[in-house]
């Protein structure tokens, strides 16, 4: 019992869980998985006796037992003496009007009531979905409001965690695949491919629920101060191109805090587009005198950021070292496991090998930190094959989900060992339990360069919100998206609308995409340059407010980006997927449809002021004007004076006409 909310009851004779045996067959194609399960047997666990002593309870079953330990507002449950079983099913009571959120990062749905989730780390995009999108755009079908069955979607960041509108969370310690069935009106059915301990925690409000959850699984640190000082420009192509593009933006009054050059280590051109040479050393041919450029730019308070991942290009020097020393994941024949990502094979550094981890850390310290990079995209983590052979002897099937967390841990330890955690940041795409503790920042992956609701610009809002509800509270997206093919290409309008949204997120960073020449970039026209300048200045002006929200997340686990229902107990707030709160006081409702000049907005019961216009609103649904260059943002009239002053300063830049 918690605050008169009865979550669960247990008595002798009850069957609260089922154990069993099963085995899975996995087929991976470029990070996408087809999983087939063979069930061997299942057995219900019947309670025979319950003994309570202080904060602990021992629940004996007809075989095995559970130990329940109350730790403040959290109940920890461990299962013992169930050797030989590798399947567990738990049933939790539900109410018809209940809502659930989380399980990692979800793009097509935010409220997960009514769906089944497959909690397995994978590529969010697969060849089938891309081919389907390319076919539709080729024949002129551009209905971006259609969604596929939820089971057709995979995710970079899966986590056996959810929070309920009944103000509790559930988290399992499993590393295996799990399935959460939220389709039943009266119960949630949670199935795990291992027998592992789990936790249920409570809170008087949603901030306390998140504080309880993140005290268990970890929180993100504050970000370096410079990241808020404007836009991070995604640029590729060489030192001269980088410098000229930065200078062009500065001419238009853009607040530039960094340039992110993902091809600093070289370019690989494939059928997929302009990809990278995965050899974590400076490419002197593509970026001549980059070391001197980094120093000059830093004198202007502009940093340079790079890129790395868990793979090694097999034709490059670093792989030769790793191969000689045995630092890569092996196949069953004892050879380095070659994984195809798009069109080419690569080796995977074995993150279970302490020597390999130490070696890769030194590579990053020397070639990236000492070189002068101020941060990097720490990409991938989803591709560990389940039939791989690991140095540690662990089952690759059980290690697969943990791979992105191990990768985040390596990057975090690099910064801590170098004493640079307050100066340098990295952002990750994939995640699992542990990522909340080690990563400094998430980004929402390879979104499509369009307005489609499941893969395009709208999808990053439920993605950010679901990450917050899973305990990861600081995330952002590539301005303009990434995935580009044939007629699937970025328009100026899309880039500008995405810029408007990302100005009101923790980090404002663009990406050229996998086919930059097909996409409108931040320098596509004078109109786009002036538009980016305006919103970079708005973002920089909001720095004290955004920084406070990120710091609050570090202290409490309450995300910088938050769902409306955190503070408003209204039915619409529990189901709203395409609006969000930035901190406590700013509500953001981006324009998410092409050629639109209005936005229908839901405002919870409060007193709101329209950002940039001063118009006042109370709760309800409204259609507001939002032509290109404006967006639907509101702030609470009753926010504290410091917040109001920061917002007023940002409004000055929002309303400024830049030439």
TAFENMO-V792436 format. One line per field, one symbol per residue. phi: phi as a letter, one per 20 degrees, with the letter a starting at -180 (. if undefined). psi: psi as a letter, one per 30 degrees, with the letter a starting at -180 (. if undefined). burial: 1 if it has 9 or more other C-alpha atoms within 8 Angstrom, else 0. A space follows every 50 residues. Layout:
BEGIN
phi = ???
psi = ???
burial = ???
END
This chain:
BEGIN
phi = .blmdeebcbbgnfcfbcdacabdddcdclnecdddddeeacbfedfdac ddbmeccddedfbmbcddcecmecddcddcldfndccbcdddfcdgefcc bolodddecdfefocdddebfbffdcgfffffffffffeneceeeedegg ffedbfcdbfbbddfembccbdefdefbcdddeefdaddddceadcfbcc ccafbffffffffffedoceffegfffeepedeeccopfffgffffffff fenfeddadddfegepdcecffpedceececgefffcflffffgfffffe mdecdcbbbeecffedffffffffemedfdefeneffedeedccebedfe feegffffffgfgfffedfffoferafeempedfffdfddgfnffffeeg ffgffffffffffgfffemcfedccccddeaagofgedfeadceneffeb effdceggfffffffffgfdoddcbbcffnmcfcbleeceefgfgffffg fffdcgcdbdbfnfcgfedfdfdfafffffffggffffgffeggffgfff ffffecnegfdcfffgccecgfffdfdccbeemeddddcffdcfmeccbe cddffadccffndnfdcdfqdcddfbfgocbecccffefffffgffffff ffffefedd
psi = kjhgjjeklklkfliflklaklkkkkjkjhfkkkkkkjkelkkkjkkfkk kkjbglkjjklfkllkjkkkibgkkkkkklhhkfkgkkkkkkkllegkkl lbgbjkefkejgkflkkjikklkekleeeeeeeeeeeeggjhjgfkllke ffklkejkkiklllfghllkkkglflklkkjgfkeglkjjkkhljlllkk lllflfeeeeeeeffefllklllkefffgakjkjklfleeeeeeeeeeee eggkjkflkjjfgfglkjkaffajaljijikkjfeeikgeeeeeeeeffg hklklbklaflkkfgleeeeeeeefhglklafgglkjkkkddfllllkkj gfjeeeeeeeeeeeeefeeffgkglljilaffgjkfglklefglkfeffe ffeeeeeeeeeeeeeeefhgffekllklellakeeeeelfkllgaillha gkfffaeeffefeeeeeeffgjgjllljkfaekkkcfilkleeeeeeeee effhlekjklkflfieffkkafgeleeeeeeeeefeeeeefgeeeeeeee eeeeefgjlekklefefjikeeeffjfgllkjaffkkkilkgkkgkglkk kkkljlkkkkkffgkklalakljlkilkflljkllkfglleeeeeeeeee eeeefkjk.
burial = 00000000000100111111110001010111100000000001111101 00000111111001111111001111111101001111111111000111 11111111011110111111111111000100110111000000000001 00111111111111101111111111111111100011111111111111 11100111111111101111011110111111111111101100110111 01111111111111111010010111111101100111010011101100 01111111111111010111011000111110000110111000111111 10100110001011111110011111111111111101111001111111 11111111111101110001110111111111111111111111111111 11111111111111111111111111111111110001110101111111 11111111111111110111111100011111111111111110111011 11110111111111110100001101111111101111111000010110 10110011111000000110000101111011111100100011011011 111100000
END
